[in-house]
Amino acid sequence: MFDKSLALFNEVRNKWGQGIVSASLGELALATGAYGSAERHFKQALVLGRDTSDKDSIGTGHGRLGRLFRAQGDYEQAAMHFEQQLMLFRQLDNPSMIADGLFSLGQVELALGKREQATQRFEDVRIINRENGDTDQFMNSSALYGLGQVARARKDFATAHALHRESLDIRRELHDKWALADSFDALAVVAADQGCAQHAARLFGASETLYALIRFAQSPYERDLHERAVKEARAQLGEETFAAAWAGGAAMTLDQAVAYALADER
């Protein structure tokens, strides 16, 4: 379908349409891990956006490339594109997209060990949301999630736990499975850090089941945290007990997993 659409837009020399289709092909490639193909399509969409002098398309194009490089663990390249995205959306005075750019940049800065900068990005997202009447609860929950990740990196596990629970409490109302899976996983990592291995294993079972359902892959930074915490929890419990706890979490419904995480019966 996309190939036919692209051929049609090429025939009539419609650069806007060509850019839309190229970006869509890139998103499909990114979702399946075909990073080379995704990069080719995203760069083509960015060129077409520049050809039409469309700042919105250019900013979005940089954001796509930032996500691609973040998925590959190339955080320097990702940061460069997110900075370009942020600059352009500030010129357009688009609060929602500014907040998105700030959050994305904060994520890669955290992965690069720039905790102070990341903290400021996430706090700025919350400020923008408050200034706009707290209308974007998705970005508010994302900022809380980001701050929780920073607290965890600083080994302030109590604060990390509280922030991730607050984020999850918002996300359950949004019914966003990707965001919920991230929250389950982040809370599981913190639980493992705090020595609550069985609680961690159950939450890992819930998060992995949800990730598989939505076919979503974590960034290398988050996946590394996940794998280290899983190894630690398995070592604490032993293989049989760990597997049973994991299976218990995997068998939960989404509502049950949310209730379990928020009840915090560790």
TORVO-310737 format. One line per 4 residues: number of its first residue (from 1); their letters; for each residue x, y, z of N, C-alpha, C. Coordinates in nm, 3 decimals. Each point is the difference from the previous one (the first is absolute). Layout:
% TORVO-310737
NUM = a = X,Y,Z,X,Y,Z,X,Y,Z; ...
//
This chain:
% TORVO-310737
1 = mfdk = 0.083,-0.120,0.000,-0.083,0.120,0.000,0.087,0.126,0.000; 0.101,0.004,0.089,0.087,0.118,0.008,0.080,0.017,-0.128; 0.045,-0.113,-0.058,0.079,0.007,-0.122,-0.083,0.060,-0.114; -0.128,-0.039,-0.010,-0.087,0.054,-0.104,-0.026,0.148,0.023
5 = slal = -0.018,0.037,0.127,-0.022,0.142,0.032,0.122,0.083,-0.035; 0.119,-0.055,0.032,0.123,0.073,-0.029,0.017,0.018,-0.151; -0.031,-0.105,-0.075,0.011,0.008,-0.146,-0.093,0.107,-0.055; -0.120,0.008,0.056,-0.097,0.100,-0.045,0.048,0.141,0.032
9 = fnev = 0.049,0.022,0.121,0.050,0.133,0.038,0.124,0.036,-0.081; 0.084,-0.100,-0.032,0.117,0.026,-0.083,-0.042,0.044,-0.140; -0.105,-0.064,-0.049,-0.049,0.029,-0.136,-0.049,0.144,-0.012; -0.070,0.045,0.104,-0.054,0.138,-0.004,0.094,0.100,0.066
13 = rnkw = 0.115,-0.047,0.045,0.103,0.084,0.063,-0.054,0.077,0.122; -0.073,-0.074,0.081,-0.055,0.058,0.123,0.096,-0.032,0.114; 0.085,0.097,0.034,0.103,-0.024,0.101,-0.058,-0.020,0.139; -0.111,0.068,0.031,-0.063,-0.018,0.131,-0.046,-0.145,0.015
17 = gqgi = -0.067,-0.052,-0.104,-0.047,-0.138,0.005,0.116,-0.099,0.003; 0.104,0.030,-0.078,0.119,-0.087,0.000,0.060,-0.008,0.141; 0.005,0.114,0.068,0.056,0.003,0.135,-0.082,-0.081,0.098; -0.133,0.010,-0.009,-0.088,-0.076,0.089,0.021,-0.150,-0.019
21 = vsas = 0.004,-0.043,-0.125,0.016,-0.144,-0.028,0.140,-0.048,0.042; 0.102,0.079,-0.028,0.136,-0.039,0.040,0.010,-0.014,0.151; -0.062,0.094,0.073,0.002,-0.007,0.146,-0.074,-0.124,0.050; -0.113,-0.033,-0.063,-0.078,-0.118,0.040,0.079,-0.128,-0.025
25 = lgel = 0.068,-0.007,-0.114,0.085,-0.116,-0.028,0.112,-0.011,0.102; 0.054,0.115,0.041,0.104,0.000,0.102,-0.050,-0.051,0.134; -0.122,0.040,0.036,-0.057,-0.045,0.127,-0.021,-0.151,0.000; -0.046,-0.053,-0.113,-0.017,-0.145,-0.011,0.134,-0.073,0.013
29 = alat = 0.102,0.055,-0.065,0.133,-0.062,0.009,0.055,0.007,0.142; -0.019,0.114,0.066,0.048,0.015,0.138,-0.068,-0.101,0.092; -0.130,-0.018,-0.019,-0.077,-0.091,0.086,0.046,-0.145,-0.013; 0.057,-0.034,-0.115,0.045,-0.138,-0.023,0.152,-0.014,0.017
33 = gayg = 0.064,0.107,0.043,0.144,-0.007,0.024,0.085,0.011,-0.125; -0.060,0.039,-0.113,0.075,0.018,-0.124,0.057,0.142,-0.001; 0.105,0.021,0.079,0.048,0.135,0.026,0.058,0.069,-0.124; 0.068,-0.076,-0.085,0.055,0.060,-0.120,-0.108,0.054,-0.091
37 = saer = -0.104,-0.079,-0.018,-0.113,0.044,-0.082,-0.071,0.119,0.063; -0.017,-0.004,0.131,-0.065,0.110,0.071,0.078,0.129,-0.017; 0.132,-0.008,0.013,0.083,0.120,-0.014,-0.013,0.057,-0.142; 0.001,-0.086,-0.099,-0.010,0.046,-0.139,-0.134,0.073,-0.023
41 = hfkq = -0.108,-0.059,0.047,-0.132,0.062,-0.019,-0.015,0.129,0.081; 0.049,-0.001,0.124,-0.011,0.121,0.084,0.081,0.116,-0.058; 0.119,-0.031,-0.051,0.083,0.106,-0.058,-0.064,0.055,-0.128; -0.063,-0.088,-0.077,-0.069,0.046,-0.120,-0.117,0.091,0.038
45 = alvl = -0.074,-0.037,0.104,-0.112,0.083,0.045,0.050,0.136,0.048; 0.115,0.001,0.067,0.058,0.125,0.049,0.042,0.090,-0.116; 0.061,-0.058,-0.101,0.039,0.077,-0.119,-0.123,0.062,-0.065; -0.106,-0.078,-0.012,-0.123,0.050,-0.063,-0.062,0.112,0.084
49 = grdt = 0.008,-0.013,0.133,-0.049,0.107,0.087,0.078,0.128,-0.020; 0.130,-0.013,-0.014,0.084,0.119,-0.025,-0.032,0.062,-0.136; -0.026,-0.085,-0.099,-0.032,0.050,-0.134,-0.127,0.084,0.000; -0.092,-0.032,0.090,-0.126,0.075,0.007,0.004,0.109,0.107
53 = sdkd = 0.116,0.015,0.068,0.019,0.102,0.106,-0.106,-0.012,0.109; -0.039,-0.124,0.028,-0.103,-0.026,0.101,0.069,-0.030,0.133; 0.005,0.099,0.091,0.069,-0.017,0.127,-0.059,-0.113,0.084; -0.131,-0.016,-0.008,-0.064,-0.108,0.076,0.051,-0.137,-0.049
57 = sigt = 0.004,-0.018,-0.131,0.050,-0.126,-0.056,0.147,-0.021,0.031; 0.077,0.109,-0.006,0.144,-0.011,0.028,0.022,-0.038,0.146; -0.071,0.067,0.092,0.013,-0.031,0.142,-0.040,-0.142,0.030; -0.112,-0.044,-0.057,-0.046,-0.137,0.020,0.100,-0.099,-0.059
61 = ghgr = 0.059,0.038,-0.114,0.100,-0.087,-0.062,0.122,-0.021,0.088; 0.046,0.108,0.064,0.113,-0.013,0.092,-0.039,-0.088,0.120; -0.125,0.014,0.045,-0.046,-0.082,0.110,0.001,-0.148,-0.035; -0.042,-0.032,-0.123,0.002,-0.140,-0.044,0.142,-0.055,-0.002
65 = lgrl = 0.093,0.078,-0.054,0.139,-0.046,-0.004,0.058,-0.012,0.142; -0.042,0.089,0.089,0.044,-0.011,0.139,-0.046,-0.131,0.062; -0.126,-0.037,-0.025,-0.051,-0.127,0.054,0.073,-0.118,-0.059; 0.032,0.009,-0.129,0.073,-0.109,-0.067,0.138,-0.020,0.063
69 = fraq = 0.075,0.109,0.016,0.134,-0.012,0.056,-0.005,-0.041,0.148; -0.102,0.047,0.072,-0.016,-0.043,0.140,-0.025,-0.150,0.007; -0.081,-0.053,-0.091,-0.028,-0.143,-0.002,0.126,-0.082,-0.025; 0.097,0.060,-0.070,0.125,-0.070,-0.029,0.108,0.026,0.104
73 = gdye = -0.031,0.085,0.099,0.097,0.031,0.104,0.101,0.105,-0.039; -0.024,0.070,-0.112,0.089,0.109,-0.043,-0.056,0.130,0.057; 0.030,0.024,0.126,-0.065,0.110,0.072,0.052,0.137,-0.041; 0.124,0.008,-0.045,0.053,0.129,-0.046,-0.075,0.046,-0.125
77 = qaam = -0.017,-0.092,-0.095,-0.075,0.034,-0.121,-0.146,0.030,0.034; -0.057,-0.078,0.089,-0.139,0.022,0.040,-0.016,0.138,0.062; 0.093,0.039,0.087,-0.006,0.131,0.065,0.007,0.112,-0.102; 0.085,-0.015,-0.101,0.013,0.103,-0.102,-0.133,0.023,-0.072
81 = hfeq = -0.068,-0.109,-0.034,-0.128,0.013,-0.071,-0.111,0.054,0.092; 0.000,-0.044,0.125,-0.102,0.052,0.092,0.020,0.149,0.028; 0.126,0.044,0.003,0.027,0.143,0.017,-0.053,0.081,-0.118; 0.017,-0.054,-0.121,-0.054,0.066,-0.118,-0.153,0.003,0.004
85 = qlml = -0.059,-0.111,0.040,-0.145,-0.006,0.014,-0.050,0.106,0.097; 0.066,0.009,0.115,-0.040,0.094,0.104,0.013,0.144,-0.048; 0.109,0.032,-0.068,0.021,0.135,-0.050,-0.111,0.041,-0.096; -0.038,-0.089,-0.092,-0.101,0.033,-0.099,-0.138,0.016,0.062
89 = frql = -0.034,-0.085,0.095,-0.133,0.011,0.060,-0.008,0.119,0.097; 0.114,0.042,0.052,-0.001,0.125,0.076,-0.026,0.119,-0.093; 0.055,-0.005,-0.120,-0.027,0.105,-0.098,-0.148,0.003,-0.038; -0.063,-0.116,-0.004,-0.142,-0.010,-0.034,-0.090,0.024,0.121
93 = dnps = 0.061,0.011,0.120,-0.074,0.022,0.125,-0.111,-0.105,0.018; 0.041,-0.127,-0.015,-0.092,-0.113,0.015,0.028,-0.069,0.133; -0.077,0.032,0.106,0.032,-0.052,0.134,0.004,-0.152,0.008; -0.094,-0.066,-0.067,-0.004,-0.146,0.007,0.125,-0.063,-0.059
97 = miad = 0.041,0.051,-0.116,0.118,-0.057,-0.065,0.129,0.045,0.069; 0.000,0.117,0.061,0.115,0.042,0.080,0.019,-0.096,0.117; -0.111,-0.033,0.066,0.006,-0.094,0.113,0.049,-0.137,-0.046; -0.046,-0.044,-0.117,0.044,-0.129,-0.054,0.150,0.002,-0.026
101 = glfs = 0.049,0.110,-0.059,0.143,0.011,-0.027,0.083,0.004,0.127; -0.049,0.070,0.101,0.070,0.007,0.129,0.010,-0.138,0.064; -0.110,-0.074,-0.002,0.000,-0.134,0.060,0.097,-0.092,-0.074; -0.006,0.003,-0.133,0.088,-0.086,-0.080,0.147,0.034,0.025
105 = lgqv = 0.031,0.129,0.006,0.138,0.042,0.025,0.043,-0.041,0.141; -0.090,0.012,0.097,0.031,-0.042,0.136,0.033,-0.148,0.008; -0.072,-0.082,-0.077,0.027,-0.143,0.001,0.142,-0.032,-0.048; 0.042,0.064,-0.110,0.134,-0.032,-0.051,0.108,0.062,0.088
109 = elal = -0.029,0.114,0.061,0.099,0.059,0.092,0.018,-0.089,0.122; -0.107,-0.059,0.047,0.013,-0.094,0.113,0.085,-0.119,-0.041; -0.022,-0.053,-0.119,0.079,-0.113,-0.048,0.148,0.036,-0.015; 0.026,0.128,-0.026,0.138,0.048,-0.013,0.062,0.037,0.135
113 = gkre = -0.077,-0.018,0.107,0.050,0.031,0.134,-0.014,0.146,0.039; -0.073,0.078,-0.078,-0.019,0.143,0.028,-0.126,0.018,0.085; 0.009,-0.035,0.126,-0.120,-0.006,0.085,-0.059,0.137,0.029; 0.086,0.098,0.022,-0.051,0.134,0.031,-0.077,0.057,-0.119
117 = qatq = 0.056,-0.015,-0.119,-0.067,0.048,-0.120,-0.132,-0.073,-0.022; 0.002,-0.132,0.020,-0.122,-0.079,-0.018,-0.107,0.043,0.098; 0.039,0.021,0.125,-0.095,0.044,0.101,-0.067,0.131,-0.042; 0.080,0.094,-0.050,-0.055,0.129,-0.041,-0.096,-0.016,-0.117
121 = rfed = 0.032,-0.087,-0.094,-0.091,-0.024,-0.113,-0.136,-0.051,0.050; 0.003,-0.099,0.089,-0.124,-0.058,0.049,-0.080,0.101,0.083; 0.070,0.079,0.080,-0.069,0.104,0.078,-0.062,0.104,-0.093; 0.069,0.033,-0.110,-0.054,0.097,-0.096,-0.127,-0.052,-0.065
125 = vrii = -0.006,-0.131,-0.024,-0.123,-0.059,-0.055,-0.116,0.025,0.096; 0.022,-0.020,0.129,-0.106,0.022,0.099,-0.040,0.147,0.007; 0.097,0.089,-0.013,-0.029,0.143,0.002,-0.089,0.038,-0.119; 0.035,-0.048,-0.118,-0.079,0.028,-0.120,-0.142,-0.052,0.018
129 = nren = -0.012,-0.119,0.056,-0.134,-0.058,0.018,-0.083,0.083,0.097; 0.062,0.045,0.109,-0.073,0.084,0.097,-0.042,0.132,-0.064; 0.090,0.059,-0.078,-0.031,0.127,-0.065,-0.114,-0.013,-0.101; -0.025,-0.120,-0.046,-0.107,-0.024,-0.096,-0.118,-0.074,0.062
133 = gdtd = -0.016,0.018,0.130,-0.118,-0.052,0.069,0.000,-0.147,0.030; 0.119,-0.062,0.006,0.010,-0.144,0.028,-0.087,-0.083,-0.094; -0.002,0.039,-0.127,-0.086,-0.068,-0.096,0.063,-0.124,-0.061; 0.133,-0.009,0.003,0.069,-0.114,-0.062,0.051,-0.094,0.108
137 = qfmn = -0.087,-0.088,0.044,0.038,-0.091,0.107,0.096,-0.109,-0.046; 0.001,-0.028,-0.130,0.099,-0.096,-0.049,0.141,0.054,0.022; 0.022,0.127,-0.038,0.133,0.057,0.018,0.032,0.020,0.147; -0.100,0.029,0.081,0.022,0.013,0.144,0.048,-0.133,0.058
141 = ssal = -0.068,-0.108,-0.040,0.041,-0.132,0.049,0.138,-0.037,-0.053; 0.032,0.042,-0.123,0.131,-0.028,-0.057,0.110,0.072,0.077; -0.027,0.126,0.038,0.099,0.077,0.077,0.025,-0.064,0.135; -0.106,-0.047,0.065,0.015,-0.068,0.129,0.080,-0.129,-0.017
145 = yglg = -0.027,-0.071,-0.108,0.075,-0.122,-0.030,0.149,0.034,-0.018; 0.028,0.105,-0.077,0.138,0.041,-0.021,0.070,0.038,0.129; -0.069,0.074,0.086,0.058,0.038,0.128,0.023,-0.122,0.088; -0.089,-0.098,-0.012,0.019,-0.125,0.072,0.125,-0.074,-0.046
149 = qvar = 0.025,0.004,-0.131,0.120,-0.064,-0.054,0.127,0.071,0.047; -0.006,0.133,0.009,0.116,0.075,0.051,0.025,-0.036,0.147; -0.107,-0.003,0.079,0.015,-0.034,0.143,0.059,-0.139,0.016; -0.044,-0.093,-0.084,0.053,-0.135,0.007,0.150,-0.002,-0.035
153 = arkd = 0.039,0.080,-0.102,0.141,0.009,-0.039,0.085,0.056,0.114; -0.060,0.085,0.083,0.069,0.058,0.115,-0.006,-0.091,0.123; -0.064,-0.115,-0.018,-0.017,-0.098,0.108,-0.090,0.051,0.112; -0.085,0.095,-0.032,-0.104,0.046,0.093,-0.124,-0.082,-0.030
157 = fata = 0.002,-0.125,0.047,-0.102,-0.096,-0.041,-0.139,0.034,0.055; -0.007,0.058,0.119,-0.130,0.036,0.057,-0.068,0.107,-0.085; 0.076,0.100,-0.041,-0.056,0.106,-0.085,-0.037,-0.056,-0.137; 0.086,-0.084,-0.054,-0.028,-0.061,-0.131,-0.131,-0.079,0.006
161 = halh = -0.016,-0.076,0.105,-0.122,-0.081,0.016,-0.123,0.089,0.007; 0.006,0.106,0.078,-0.115,0.090,0.016,-0.036,0.068,-0.132; 0.102,0.045,-0.075,-0.024,0.068,-0.128,-0.060,-0.095,-0.103; 0.051,-0.122,-0.005,-0.053,-0.096,-0.097,-0.144,-0.041,0.035
165 = resl = -0.030,-0.010,0.127,-0.139,-0.030,0.039,-0.093,0.115,-0.036; 0.046,0.123,0.021,-0.081,0.116,-0.037,-0.025,0.003,-0.151; 0.105,-0.031,-0.077,-0.015,-0.005,-0.145,-0.098,-0.109,-0.041; 0.013,-0.118,0.060,-0.090,-0.111,-0.032,-0.145,0.034,0.034
169 = dirr = -0.021,0.070,0.109,-0.136,0.037,0.041,-0.068,0.086,-0.107; 0.078,0.085,-0.066,-0.054,0.081,-0.111,-0.019,-0.086,-0.124; 0.097,-0.084,-0.028,-0.003,-0.079,-0.122,-0.114,-0.101,-0.003; -0.044,-0.047,0.114,-0.110,-0.097,0.000,-0.128,0.064,-0.053
173 = elhd = -0.014,0.132,0.018,-0.118,0.070,-0.053,0.013,0.025,-0.150; 0.121,-0.003,-0.052,0.022,0.027,-0.142,-0.011,-0.126,-0.085; 0.010,-0.117,0.063,-0.012,-0.129,-0.069,0.103,-0.016,-0.112; 0.121,0.051,0.023,0.107,-0.010,-0.098,0.088,-0.120,0.037
177 = kwal = -0.011,-0.108,-0.077,0.067,-0.125,0.036,0.152,0.014,-0.002; 0.051,0.076,-0.096,0.146,0.020,-0.007,0.049,0.069,0.128; -0.070,0.107,0.041,0.041,0.073,0.119,-0.016,-0.085,0.125; -0.108,-0.079,0.007,-0.021,-0.087,0.116,0.110,-0.105,0.010
181 = adsf = 0.039,-0.057,-0.113,0.108,-0.100,0.001,0.129,0.061,0.052; 0.030,0.122,-0.044,0.120,0.069,0.049,-0.006,0.022,0.151; -0.118,0.037,0.050,-0.015,0.024,0.144,0.017,-0.129,0.080; -0.061,-0.110,-0.047,0.017,-0.128,0.068,0.149,-0.036,0.007
185 = dala = 0.068,0.017,-0.113,0.141,-0.039,-0.006,0.085,0.088,0.090; -0.026,0.131,-0.001,0.078,0.091,0.085,-0.020,-0.031,0.147; -0.124,-0.029,0.039,-0.028,-0.036,0.139,0.065,-0.133,0.037; 0.006,-0.092,-0.096,0.065,-0.128,0.025,0.150,0.018,0.023
189 = vvaa = 0.063,0.086,-0.081,0.143,0.026,0.016,0.028,0.058,0.139; -0.081,0.098,0.041,0.019,0.062,0.131,-0.024,-0.102,0.112; -0.102,-0.086,-0.017,-0.026,-0.104,0.101,0.120,-0.093,0.014; 0.061,-0.035,-0.112,0.120,-0.085,0.006,0.114,0.073,0.070
193 = dqgc = 0.014,0.130,-0.028,0.102,0.081,0.067,-0.018,-0.002,0.151; -0.126,-0.003,0.044,-0.032,0.006,0.143,-0.006,-0.138,0.065; 0.033,-0.103,-0.076,0.002,-0.135,0.056,-0.135,-0.069,0.004; -0.100,0.055,-0.067,-0.135,-0.059,-0.004,-0.011,-0.085,-0.126
197 = aqha = 0.071,-0.112,-0.001,0.018,-0.078,-0.122,-0.128,-0.063,-0.051; -0.085,-0.049,0.090,-0.122,-0.066,-0.046,-0.096,0.101,-0.063; -0.012,0.116,0.063,-0.082,0.108,-0.055,0.053,0.041,-0.138; 0.132,0.011,-0.011,0.063,0.036,-0.126,-0.031,-0.103,-0.108
201 = arlf = 0.014,-0.127,0.034,-0.023,-0.106,-0.098,-0.142,0.001,-0.054; -0.097,0.024,0.088,-0.140,0.004,-0.045,-0.022,0.119,-0.094; 0.058,0.114,0.033,-0.016,0.117,-0.086,0.074,-0.018,-0.133; 0.114,-0.068,0.003,0.070,-0.030,-0.125,-0.086,-0.091,-0.088
205 = gase = -0.066,-0.097,0.061,-0.090,-0.088,-0.077,-0.111,0.079,-0.067; -0.054,0.098,0.074,-0.108,0.084,-0.055,0.053,0.089,-0.112; 0.116,0.060,0.021,0.053,0.093,-0.102,0.041,-0.074,-0.127; 0.066,-0.114,0.014,0.045,-0.074,-0.118,-0.117,-0.050,-0.083
209 = tlya = -0.106,-0.043,0.068,-0.119,-0.046,-0.072,-0.062,0.114,-0.080; -0.003,0.118,0.060,-0.058,0.116,-0.067,0.089,0.047,-0.115; 0.131,0.002,0.021,0.092,0.037,-0.108,-0.018,-0.093,-0.120; -0.012,-0.130,0.027,-0.018,-0.097,-0.109,-0.132,0.022,-0.072
213 = lirf = -0.103,0.036,0.073,-0.132,0.022,-0.058,0.001,0.118,-0.097; 0.067,0.108,0.040,0.000,0.120,-0.084,0.121,0.006,-0.092; 0.086,-0.102,0.007,0.119,-0.010,-0.085,0.088,0.125,0.013; 0.029,0.033,0.124,0.081,0.119,0.029,0.133,-0.043,0.059
217 = aqsp = 0.107,0.064,-0.048,0.134,-0.030,0.051,0.051,0.119,0.081; 0.057,-0.026,0.116,0.058,0.106,0.082,0.128,0.053,-0.064; 0.040,0.121,0.043,0.128,0.053,-0.043,0.111,-0.083,0.064; 0.121,0.001,-0.059,0.110,-0.076,0.060,0.027,0.039,0.145
221 = yerd = -0.014,0.129,0.034,0.023,0.044,0.139,-0.099,-0.067,0.094; -0.129,0.006,-0.035,-0.102,-0.060,0.086,0.009,-0.152,0.002; 0.037,-0.058,-0.116,0.011,-0.145,-0.005,0.115,-0.049,0.088; 0.108,0.076,0.005,0.112,-0.036,0.085,-0.042,0.002,0.148
225 = lher = -0.075,0.104,0.040,-0.051,0.004,0.137,-0.087,-0.122,0.028; -0.086,-0.032,-0.095,-0.091,-0.114,0.013,0.078,-0.130,0.019; 0.095,-0.025,-0.087,0.071,-0.128,0.004,0.084,-0.016,0.126; 0.060,0.109,0.046,0.077,-0.007,0.125,-0.091,-0.030,0.119
229 = avke = -0.118,0.066,0.002,-0.092,-0.020,0.111,-0.061,-0.140,-0.002; -0.030,-0.051,-0.118,-0.052,-0.137,-0.012,0.104,-0.099,0.052; 0.124,0.020,-0.038,0.109,-0.090,0.045,0.011,0.003,0.153; -0.011,0.122,0.057,0.011,0.014,0.145,-0.117,-0.068,0.072
233 = araq = -0.122,0.022,-0.052,-0.118,-0.060,0.064,0.005,-0.152,-0.011; 0.043,-0.052,-0.114,0.009,-0.145,-0.018,0.103,-0.060,0.096; 0.110,0.070,0.018,0.103,-0.049,0.092,-0.050,-0.001,0.144; -0.080,0.098,0.037,-0.052,0.008,0.137,-0.103,-0.110,0.027
237 = lgee = -0.083,-0.030,-0.100,-0.112,-0.093,0.022,0.032,-0.145,-0.034; 0.094,-0.020,-0.090,0.018,-0.133,-0.055,-0.091,-0.016,-0.120; 0.040,-0.086,-0.094,-0.069,-0.010,-0.128,-0.147,-0.039,0.014; -0.030,-0.098,0.084,-0.137,-0.050,0.010,-0.095,0.106,0.058
241 = tfaa = 0.040,0.063,0.109,-0.085,0.102,0.063,-0.014,0.122,-0.091; 0.110,0.037,-0.065,-0.004,0.113,-0.092,-0.097,-0.028,-0.115; 0.009,-0.117,-0.059,-0.087,-0.036,-0.113,-0.147,0.000,0.041; -0.028,-0.047,0.120,-0.138,-0.003,0.047,-0.054,0.141,0.019
245 = awag = 0.082,0.087,0.057,-0.043,0.138,0.020,-0.019,0.070,-0.135; 0.092,-0.021,-0.092,-0.011,0.058,-0.135,-0.130,-0.046,-0.067; -0.027,-0.130,0.009,-0.121,-0.054,-0.062,-0.125,0.060,0.063; 0.005,0.022,0.131,-0.114,0.063,0.067,-0.026,0.139,-0.053
249 = gaam = 0.106,0.076,-0.023,-0.016,0.134,-0.057,-0.047,-0.004,-0.143; 0.052,-0.095,-0.077,-0.038,-0.012,-0.141,-0.147,-0.038,-0.015; -0.055,-0.071,0.099,-0.140,-0.044,-0.007,-0.099,0.108,0.041; 0.047,0.108,0.057,-0.090,0.108,0.042,-0.065,0.069,-0.119
253 = tldq = -0.124,0.044,0.020,-0.059,0.090,-0.098,0.067,0.137,0.017; -0.023,0.087,-0.095,0.061,0.133,0.009,-0.047,0.072,0.126; -0.127,-0.006,0.029,-0.054,0.066,0.120,0.059,-0.060,0.127; 0.017,-0.131,0.001,0.058,-0.066,0.118,0.145,0.043,0.019
257 = avay = 0.074,0.011,-0.110,0.140,0.040,0.009,0.013,0.143,0.051; -0.087,0.089,-0.048,0.002,0.139,0.048,-0.031,0.004,0.149; -0.105,-0.072,0.040,-0.039,-0.002,0.141,0.112,-0.057,0.086; 0.067,-0.105,-0.047,0.110,-0.061,0.074,0.115,0.098,0.016
261 = alad = 0.035,0.069,-0.107,0.112,0.095,0.006,-0.030,0.117,0.093; -0.124,0.048,-0.004,-0.035,0.116,0.082,-0.024,-0.040,0.146; -0.044,-0.124,0.024,-0.022,-0.046,0.138,0.132,-0.010,0.073; 0.106,-0.035,-0.074,0.135,-0.004,0.055,0.011,-0.091,0.121
265 = er = -0.055,-0.121,-0.015,0.005,-0.096,0.110,0.130,-0.080,-0.012; 0.107,0.062,0.047,0.132,-0.062,-0.016,0.044,-0.071,0.126
//
